[in-house]
């Protein structure tokens, strides 16, 4: 289906509904990348905003499928930003697009080794005599402990 054919269904059916129901990967299993990359998808305004963002952050993708996937992820993040910034009463901060707007939350976490992707906190080495700071004479003096 073309964007025009899907648009005739209205905002609660077909393409628009699938955008809400499916993840970007699932969406691309159902629809071709060329549909997603169309200048009217999902609206001309959203497409223009995505193109402006790509230019600002110097984005280029190797394949049509990757390009379409990144646009879908960007659209999800855009919707999240809009929802957050339009809350009433307003949140204490606002959100905006940045260099990571074409990454999913999980991809961002993997890239920066966050959460379960973290290598963990390494235990510090003890003092040269094998003791730790917690049992050192220096700490006892600072705390005012006496033997």
Backbone bond lengths (Angstrom), bond angles and torsions (degrees), N, CA, C in turn:
res aa  C-N    CA-C-N  psi(-1)  N-CA   C-N-CA  omega(-1)  CA-C   N-CA-C  phi
1 X - - - 1.461 - - 1.518 110.89 -
2 X 1.310 116.45 148.91 1.462 121.00 176.67 1.524 108.89 -89.12
3 X 1.311 116.26 167.95 1.456 120.55 178.17 1.520 109.44 -61.06
4 X 1.356 117.13 -41.90 1.462 120.30 -179.73 1.519 111.54 -62.36
5 X 1.346 117.52 -41.29 1.464 120.99 178.40 1.528 110.68 -63.47
6 X 1.321 116.01 -43.33 1.462 119.67 -179.71 1.522 111.11 -69.33
7 X 1.333 117.49 -38.69 1.466 121.04 -178.94 1.519 111.10 -61.78
8 X 1.337 116.51 -29.51 1.459 118.70 -178.97 1.527 111.83 -68.66
9 X 1.327 116.00 -18.06 1.459 119.86 178.89 1.523 110.40 -72.10
10 X 1.313 116.23 -29.06 1.461 119.87 179.09 1.514 111.60 102.75
11 X 1.325 116.34 171.11 1.460 121.14 -173.56 1.522 114.34 -71.21
12 X 1.306 119.42 -12.10 1.463 119.36 -177.66 1.526 112.59 -106.47
13 X 1.305 118.46 3.78 1.448 119.66 -178.08 1.508 112.47 -130.49
14 X 1.321 116.43 169.24 1.450 123.95 172.73 1.503 115.00 51.58
15 X 1.314 115.25 -125.19 1.456 123.00 -174.56 1.526 112.74 -56.29
16 X 1.314 117.98 -48.14 1.467 121.26 -178.75 1.526 111.07 -61.40
17 X 1.321 116.67 -41.49 1.465 120.64 178.96 1.521 110.52 -66.70
18 X 1.333 116.69 -41.57 1.460 120.38 179.51 1.525 111.95 -64.08
19 X 1.334 117.12 -33.47 1.468 120.10 175.92 1.522 110.97 -59.00
20 X 1.316 116.03 -36.17 1.461 120.74 -179.66 1.524 112.43 -80.49
21 X 1.321 116.66 -30.44 1.464 121.01 -173.24 1.522 114.50 -87.36
22 X 1.324 116.96 -32.78 1.455 120.39 -171.34 1.519 112.63 -107.07
23 X 1.325 115.65 149.69 1.460 120.13 170.73 1.530 107.53 -70.22
24 X 1.334 118.10 163.63 1.465 119.14 178.02 1.532 113.74 -54.81
25 X 1.310 117.41 -40.92 1.472 120.77 179.46 1.524 110.23 -64.63
26 X 1.321 116.90 -44.91 1.466 120.53 178.99 1.529 110.91 -64.41
27 X 1.312 116.47 -38.83 1.461 120.89 179.83 1.529 109.91 -60.31
28 X 1.351 116.29 -42.34 1.466 120.22 -178.89 1.528 112.39 -73.74
29 X 1.312 117.82 -13.49 1.461 119.96 172.67 1.527 110.37 -77.42
30 X 1.310 115.62 -24.16 1.462 120.89 -178.03 1.526 113.01 -97.22
31 X 1.331 117.77 -34.35 1.455 122.94 -175.54 1.526 110.22 -121.65
32 X 1.337 117.57 148.74 1.473 120.25 179.59 1.529 111.61 -74.67
33 X 1.338 116.65 150.51 1.469 119.75 177.66 1.525 113.01 -55.97
34 X 1.323 117.22 -33.92 1.471 119.76 -178.59 1.523 111.82 -60.50
35 X 1.325 117.47 -31.83 1.465 120.75 177.59 1.528 110.32 -66.50
36 X 1.334 115.60 -44.67 1.469 121.14 -178.91 1.527 110.66 -65.87
37 X 1.334 117.19 -35.20 1.459 121.27 -176.53 1.523 113.13 -84.90
38 X 1.316 117.36 -3.52 1.459 122.17 177.50 1.531 109.18 -59.83
39 X 1.326 116.58 142.68 1.462 122.02 -177.82 1.515 115.04 -64.23
40 X 1.323 117.56 -11.33 1.467 120.88 179.57 1.525 111.64 -105.70
41 X 1.341 117.27 8.59 1.465 119.58 -176.25 1.510 111.22 -101.59
42 X 1.301 121.40 132.69 1.453 125.64 -16.19 1.522 111.38 -75.23
43 X 1.356 114.52 -19.76 1.472 121.17 170.90 1.526 106.16 -142.74
44 X 1.314 118.22 157.95 1.472 118.99 175.81 1.535 112.33 -58.03
45 X 1.326 116.85 -36.68 1.477 120.54 -179.65 1.527 111.18 -64.35
46 X 1.331 116.82 -44.57 1.473 119.69 179.41 1.524 110.83 -65.47
47 X 1.325 116.66 -40.36 1.461 119.68 178.83 1.525 110.07 -62.04
48 X 1.320 117.24 -44.07 1.460 121.36 179.60 1.530 111.05 -61.89
49 X 1.318 117.22 -42.99 1.468 120.70 178.10 1.525 111.28 -61.56
50 X 1.339 116.48 -40.78 1.464 119.99 178.71 1.528 110.47 -64.79
51 X 1.321 117.72 -44.45 1.471 121.79 179.33 1.533 110.07 -62.00
52 X 1.324 117.92 -42.34 1.466 121.42 177.80 1.527 110.56 -62.54
53 X 1.342 116.40 -41.81 1.466 120.17 178.60 1.529 109.69 -63.27
54 X 1.336 117.31 -45.81 1.472 120.93 179.04 1.523 110.99 -57.33
55 X 1.318 116.58 -43.11 1.468 120.12 179.57 1.521 111.42 -65.96
56 X 1.327 115.98 -43.29 1.474 119.77 -179.69 1.520 112.10 -60.99
57 X 1.347 117.13 -38.67 1.460 120.85 -176.51 1.537 112.48 -104.66
58 X 1.338 115.45 15.79 1.456 122.38 173.03 1.538 112.36 51.69
59 X 1.317 115.70 52.22 1.457 121.28 -179.54 1.526 111.36 -93.28
60 X 1.324 114.90 136.60 1.462 123.21 171.57 1.520 106.14 -143.47
61 X 1.298 117.07 139.27 1.456 121.47 -176.89 1.524 110.08 -116.30
62 X 1.326 116.56 147.99 1.457 121.92 -173.50 1.527 114.10 -72.53
63 X 1.320 117.38 -33.14 1.460 120.22 -176.91 1.527 110.36 -131.59
64 X 1.330 115.80 161.82 1.463 119.91 175.98 1.523 110.44 -62.34
65 X 1.328 116.81 -39.08 1.466 119.87 -179.01 1.530 110.91 -63.67
66 X 1.337 117.18 -44.87 1.470 120.48 178.14 1.522 110.43 -63.08
67 X 1.318 117.13 -41.72 1.463 121.96 178.82 1.536 109.96 -60.26
68 X 1.330 116.06 -46.07 1.470 120.33 179.74 1.524 110.77 -65.49
69 X 1.328 116.97 -41.24 1.466 120.42 178.51 1.521 110.77 -60.75
70 X 1.326 116.92 -45.15 1.468 120.62 -179.22 1.526 111.22 -66.24
71 X 1.329 117.39 -34.66 1.467 119.50 176.44 1.524 109.72 -65.39
72 X 1.324 117.44 -42.54 1.472 120.43 179.46 1.527 111.48 -63.66
73 X 1.325 116.66 -41.81 1.468 120.17 177.76 1.526 109.50 -64.33
74 X 1.329 116.41 -43.66 1.467 120.39 178.04 1.526 110.17 -58.84
75 X 1.345 117.28 -42.48 1.468 120.94 179.04 1.529 111.52 -62.45
76 X 1.333 117.43 -40.00 1.474 120.11 176.22 1.521 110.28 -61.55
77 X 1.332 116.54 -46.18 1.462 119.85 179.71 1.521 111.33 -65.90
78 X 1.323 117.11 -36.42 1.467 121.13 177.06 1.531 110.50 -61.99
79 X 1.324 116.35 -43.18 1.469 120.16 178.89 1.529 110.25 -63.25
80 X 1.335 117.11 -39.53 1.467 121.41 179.18 1.529 109.99 -65.16
81 X 1.327 116.78 -41.47 1.466 121.37 178.51 1.531 110.09 -63.51
82 X 1.332 116.50 -47.60 1.473 120.39 179.48 1.523 111.80 -60.08
83 X 1.324 115.97 -44.24 1.476 120.39 -179.10 1.527 109.83 -61.95
84 X 1.313 116.71 -45.89 1.465 120.75 -178.72 1.532 111.02 -63.23
85 X 1.320 116.18 -46.14 1.468 120.18 -175.22 1.525 113.69 -74.16
86 X 1.319 117.36 -13.45 1.472 119.13 -179.79 1.529 112.69 -103.48
87 X 1.325 117.53 10.12 1.472 120.77 179.53 1.522 110.57 -64.18
88 X 1.315 113.34 148.25 1.452 119.30 176.65 1.528 107.77 -132.15
89 X 1.292 120.20 118.54 1.453 126.44 -0.11 1.531 110.41 -68.61
90 X 1.327 116.24 156.24 1.466 119.96 -177.17 1.526 111.99 -63.60
91 X 1.320 114.31 149.35 1.466 119.63 174.48 1.524 108.62 -67.46
92 X 1.290 116.63 166.76 1.462 121.00 -179.57 1.519 113.27 -73.07
93 X 1.302 117.71 -7.05 1.466 122.10 179.11 1.523 108.76 -147.29
94 X 1.310 116.32 162.97 1.465 119.94 177.27 1.523 109.03 -114.60
95 X 1.313 115.49 159.43 1.459 121.89 178.24 1.523 108.90 -110.77
96 X 1.321 116.11 156.45 1.466 121.47 177.25 1.526 108.33 -151.26
97 X 1.316 115.84 165.39 1.458 119.87 176.59 1.514 109.60 -70.14
98 X 1.332 115.10 152.14 1.456 121.17 176.10 1.529 108.77 -146.99
99 X 1.289 116.41 -168.52 1.461 122.19 -176.56 1.532 113.17 -62.22
100 X 1.311 118.08 -16.17 1.460 121.95 -175.51 1.527 113.12 -105.84
101 X 1.305 118.61 12.08 1.465 122.17 -173.89 1.520 114.11 -67.33
102 X 1.324 118.35 -13.22 1.465 119.55 176.80 1.528 112.15 -100.62
103 X 1.329 116.57 14.10 1.465 121.80 176.23 1.520 110.19 -107.50
104 X 1.326 115.77 144.16 1.459 118.95 171.57 1.525 108.05 -74.13
105 X 1.309 115.71 166.03 1.464 120.55 177.43 1.536 109.79 -57.36
106 X 1.322 116.03 -43.53 1.473 120.79 -178.90 1.533 111.04 -65.48
107 X 1.324 118.30 -41.49 1.465 120.50 177.89 1.523 110.83 -63.25
108 X 1.316 117.68 -39.54 1.459 121.96 177.46 1.530 109.98 -61.88
109 X 1.332 115.97 -45.32 1.464 120.12 179.81 1.530 111.48 -62.24
110 X 1.317 117.38 -41.21 1.462 120.81 178.44 1.531 111.09 -65.33
111 X 1.330 116.51 -44.85 1.464 120.85 -176.96 1.523 111.62 -60.23
112 X 1.324 116.87 -36.24 1.463 120.48 -175.90 1.528 113.35 -108.19
113 X 1.345 115.72 16.65 1.469 121.86 174.43 1.520 112.50 53.91
114 X 1.326 115.64 49.62 1.456 120.92 -178.87 1.520 110.62 -102.04
115 X 1.325 116.21 155.96 1.458 120.83 176.93 1.518 112.14 60.04
116 X 1.328 115.78 -132.30 1.466 119.73 -177.79 1.526 112.74 -67.30
117 X 1.329 117.74 -9.73 1.464 121.82 178.10 1.527 111.96 -89.78
118 X 1.321 116.25 -2.41 1.454 121.55 -179.40 1.520 109.86 -73.94
119 X 1.323 116.91 139.49 1.461 118.71 176.00 1.528 112.06 -72.02
120 X 1.327 116.88 -6.89 1.458 120.58 178.08 1.514 111.95 96.66
121 X 1.291 114.02 168.27 1.451 120.47 177.93 1.510 107.32 -93.72
122 X 1.304 115.41 126.57 1.464 119.52 -179.90 1.513 108.80 -82.23
123 X 1.318 114.75 140.77 1.456 118.84 177.62 1.517 109.00 -71.43
124 X 1.313 114.65 139.08 1.451 119.33 179.39 1.517 111.11 -70.65
125 X 1.302 114.68 158.66 1.460 119.70 178.02 1.518 108.40 -81.02
126 X 1.279 115.74 150.66 1.461 121.13 177.90 1.520 111.02 -74.48
127 X 1.286 114.74 -178.87 1.453 119.38 178.70 1.521 108.50 -76.56
128 X 1.297 116.46 167.95 1.467 120.79 -173.80 1.525 112.61 -58.94
129 X 1.321 118.07 -26.55 1.464 119.30 179.29 1.523 112.32 -89.75
130 X 1.336 117.46 7.12 1.457 121.03 177.76 1.516 113.70 90.86
131 X 1.337 117.34 -8.12 1.452 119.64 178.24 1.527 108.87 -85.73
132 X 1.295 115.98 176.68 1.457 119.88 176.90 1.520 108.86 -116.24
133 X 1.316 115.80 171.50 1.458 121.60 178.22 1.520 111.14 -57.19
134 X 1.326 116.51 -35.20 1.470 120.47 -175.53 1.520 112.74 -67.14
135 X 1.322 116.15 -24.64 1.471 118.47 -178.96 1.527 112.09 -111.54
136 X 1.326 117.53 5.75 1.466 120.25 -174.68 1.521 111.52 -73.61
137 X 1.339 115.79 149.34 1.471 120.31 176.11 1.529 111.81 -59.74
138 X 1.334 117.90 -34.58 1.474 120.85 -179.68 1.517 110.47 -62.07
139 X 1.319 117.28 -42.29 1.466 120.77 -179.26 1.526 110.20 -66.92
140 X 1.318 116.11 -39.75 1.458 120.24 179.27 1.533 110.14 -61.90
141 X 1.337 116.83 -39.06 1.451 119.63 178.22 1.514 111.28 -66.70
142 X 1.328 117.42 -41.11 1.463 121.19 179.73 1.524 110.93 -63.50
143 X 1.328 116.19 -37.86 1.468 120.10 -178.09 1.528 110.95 -80.26
144 X 1.324 116.68 -14.45 1.442 119.36 -178.13 1.528 112.63 86.77
145 X 1.334 116.48 15.10 1.464 120.00 178.41 1.524 109.39 -73.34
146 X 1.267 114.94 143.15 1.461 119.24 175.59 1.511 107.85 -121.36
147 X 1.311 115.10 148.97 1.470 118.76 179.79 1.489 112.41 -68.35
